Amino acid sequence: METKGGFYITQIKQLQDRIFERLLLENGIEISGGQGRILFILWKTDHLTISEISRKTSLAKNTVSVVIDGMVHKGIVERNINPNNRRQAIVSLTEYAKSLQAKYEAVSQQMNLLFYQGFSEKEQRQFEHYLARILETLTDNLPAKK
């Protein structure tokens, strides 16, 4: 039996990212998907290290570092030396980033409605249950870090 689950997930993710970025732009929010993932984490818990952001977003540390550089340049976040560990930087939200949160959440809600358009609540729960099972299986099969 030919299966297409992984193919569909990849296609959905690509389309979702394009539509979400368009919706953000239409609402005057000029941030990329990667920047949005990092902002989402920082809105929940501000003042994190690159390692913590990397772990919470599942993005590689060097990717997070590059994205953070762009965000610092745009005035979205600040990078300061950790007073407890001089070799570590702490990433913090700027007032500008804090002002974007409500708009960003409204766009996320709009995307959510589009994503589940035509689904019953039961179908949504079932779908998310299946995705959670796949995620758990894949996570359990990640190679151990050395």
LONU-238466 format. One line per 4 residues: their letters; for each residue x, y, z of C-alpha. Coordinates in nm, 4 decimals. Layout:
A = X:Y:Z | ... $
//
This chain:
METK = 0.0000:0.0000:0.0000 | 0.1389:0.3380:-0.1006 | 0.1165:0.5964:0.1779 | 0.1289:0.9723:0.1357 $
GGFY = 0.1093:1.0998:0.4950 | 0.4604:1.2463:0.5038 | 0.4117:1.4017:0.1593 | 0.0816:1.5624:0.2675 $
ITQI = 0.2353:1.6940:0.5912 | 0.5208:1.8557:0.3947 | 0.2817:2.0123:0.1422 | 0.0479:2.1383:0.4166 $
KQLQ = 0.3402:2.2923:0.6093 | 0.4698:2.4733:0.2988 | 0.1262:2.6105:0.2065 | 0.0450:2.7018:0.5654 $
DRIF = 0.3722:2.8965:0.5964 | 0.3055:3.0901:0.2731 | -0.0540:3.1742:0.3674 | 0.0424:3.2662:0.7257 $
ERLL = 0.3198:3.4999:0.6077 | 0.0758:3.6634:0.3630 | -0.1812:3.7123:0.6428 | 0.0888:3.8619:0.8673 $
LENG = 0.1926:4.1058:0.5921 | -0.1713:4.2017:0.5288 | -0.1901:4.2895:0.8990 | 0.1301:4.4964:0.8911 $
IEIS = 0.3499:4.2377:1.0626 | 0.6747:4.1889:0.8709 | 0.8234:3.8761:1.0245 | 0.9182:3.5390:0.8774 $
GGQG = 0.7932:3.2008:0.9945 | 1.1165:3.1332:1.1848 | 1.0964:3.4711:1.3545 | 0.7335:3.4003:1.4430 $
RILF = 0.8255:3.0680:1.6049 | 1.0881:3.2404:1.8173 | 0.8528:3.5262:1.9092 | 0.5831:3.2774:2.0089 $
ILWK = 0.8271:3.1136:2.2540 | 0.9499:3.4481:2.3918 | 0.5933:3.5756:2.4404 | 0.5374:3.2776:2.6712 $
TDHL = 0.8743:3.3107:2.8486 | 1.0900:3.6186:2.7896 | 1.4689:3.6330:2.8502 | 1.5912:3.2982:2.7140 $
TISE = 1.9284:3.1746:2.5901 | 1.9862:3.0606:2.2302 | 2.0022:2.6986:2.3578 | 1.6664:2.7297:2.5337 $
ISRK = 1.5051:2.8847:2.2246 | 1.6586:2.6122:2.0082 | 1.5160:2.3386:2.2315 | 1.1688:2.4957:2.2530 $
TSLA = 1.1390:2.5639:1.8764 | 1.3153:2.2455:1.7554 | 1.5356:2.4684:1.5386 | 1.9129:2.4120:1.5240 $
KNTV = 2.1189:2.6478:1.7441 | 2.3012:2.8001:1.4457 | 1.9652:2.8614:1.2724 | 1.8285:3.0304:1.5856 $
SVVI = 2.1432:3.2437:1.6055 | 2.1089:3.3631:1.2449 | 1.7342:3.4360:1.2853 | 1.7993:3.6203:1.6145 $
DGMV = 2.0640:3.8366:1.4385 | 1.7987:3.9456:1.1862 | 1.5482:4.0106:1.4637 | 1.8008:4.2242:1.6560 $
HKGI = 1.8669:4.4216:1.3353 | 1.4892:4.4831:1.2936 | 1.4495:4.5901:1.6583 | 1.2280:4.2909:1.7480 $
VERN = 1.4566:4.1427:2.0158 | 1.7658:4.2411:2.2129 | 2.0651:4.0225:2.2825 | 2.2463:4.0905:2.6102 $
INPN = 2.5271:3.9145:2.7952 | 2.4049:3.6843:3.0730 | 2.5397:3.8356:3.3993 | 2.5598:3.4812:3.5460 $
NRRQ = 2.7550:3.3387:3.2495 | 2.9515:3.5885:3.0379 | 2.9816:3.3388:2.7471 | 2.6042:3.3226:2.7101 $
AIVS = 2.3620:3.5702:2.5568 | 2.0086:3.6300:2.6810 | 1.7490:3.7125:2.4156 | 1.4716:3.9500:2.5259 $
LTEY = 1.1661:4.1045:2.3609 | 1.1644:4.4744:2.2757 | 0.8582:4.6921:2.3400 | 0.7937:4.6729:1.9645 $
AKSL = 0.7776:4.2910:1.9806 | 0.5456:4.3045:2.2812 | 0.3155:4.5384:2.0842 | 0.2858:4.2808:1.8018 $
QAKY = 0.1543:3.9975:2.0202 | -0.2209:4.0736:2.0046 | -0.2137:4.1252:1.6250 | -0.0065:3.8095:1.5753 $
EAVS = -0.2467:3.6041:1.7890 | -0.5433:3.7372:1.5864 | -0.3704:3.6256:1.2635 | -0.2955:3.2855:1.4228 $
QQMN = -0.6641:3.2494:1.5069 | -0.7550:3.3409:1.1486 | -0.5106:3.0743:1.0233 | -0.6550:2.8192:1.2662 $
LLFY = -1.0076:2.8788:1.1354 | -0.8851:2.8342:0.7783 | -0.6870:2.5209:0.8705 | -0.9914:2.3453:1.0197 $
QGFS = -1.2552:2.4827:0.7834 | -1.5219:2.2155:0.7241 | -1.4057:1.9934:1.0142 | -1.6314:1.9022:1.3057 $
EKEQ = -1.4894:1.9350:1.6583 | -1.4712:1.5555:1.6767 | -1.2740:1.5405:1.3493 | -1.0342:1.8088:1.4752 $
RQFE = -0.9685:1.6156:1.7979 | -0.9222:1.2887:1.6051 | -0.6854:1.4499:1.3539 | -0.4737:1.6083:1.6283 $
HYLA = -0.4694:1.2793:1.8195 | -0.3258:1.1018:1.5131 | -0.0674:1.3747:1.4572 | 0.0356:1.3584:1.8251 $
RILE = 0.0842:0.9805:1.7905 | 0.3061:1.0273:1.4838 | 0.5044:1.3006:1.6603 | 0.5534:1.0812:1.9671 $
TLTD = 0.6724:0.7863:1.7553 | 0.9165:1.0034:1.5614 | 1.0438:1.1690:1.8797 | 1.0990:0.8277:2.0410 $
NLPA = 1.3046:0.7246:1.7371 | 1.5365:1.0255:1.7254 | 1.9016:0.9215:1.7406 | 2.0515:0.9779:2.0860 $
KK = 2.2729:1.2861:2.1129 | 2.6389:1.2170:2.1723 $
//
